[in-house]
């Protein structure tokens, strides 16, 4: 693993993304009620996940959202505020974000996850001020959804979507 990190090419600078990352400094705790989730949106092999993992190097929990049912997130029980400054949600879909809006605002209150009628597997996490980054190839919503306008509005107000120009990548070639 160390050799892979040593052989990484440098990542491109993106002011909007770097400013967003700086907003998660400890000095903003207690001053901000919630944070936007950063979304790295783009084609496969652009280096989105590697860029996301590099931003809070060594203090990031990465989870894969790939293949999960509608609205369901991967287990976040491993999240530890003392160890993690960031959670990267790789291959995330809009339904997973919209089905867990309170989590993706990294707000003041703890969030219950894995809830069910009997709460047998329920757990809580408190990710206030934690940087949340989603990596995805698409943020498309079903056009026939009865809540399309409301969902698009929520996503536009609560996500920082960063997309590179066509043909660009997140690393220096």
Secondary structure, 3 states (H helix, E strand, C coil): CHHHHHCCCCECCCHHHHHHHHCCCHHHECCECCCCEEEEECCCCCCHHHHHHHHCCCCEEEEECCCCCCCCCCCCCCCCCCCCCEEEEECCCHHHHHCCCCHHHCCCCCEEECCCCCCCCCEEECCCCCEEEEEECCCCCCCCCCCHHHHHHHHHHHEEEEECCCCCCCECC
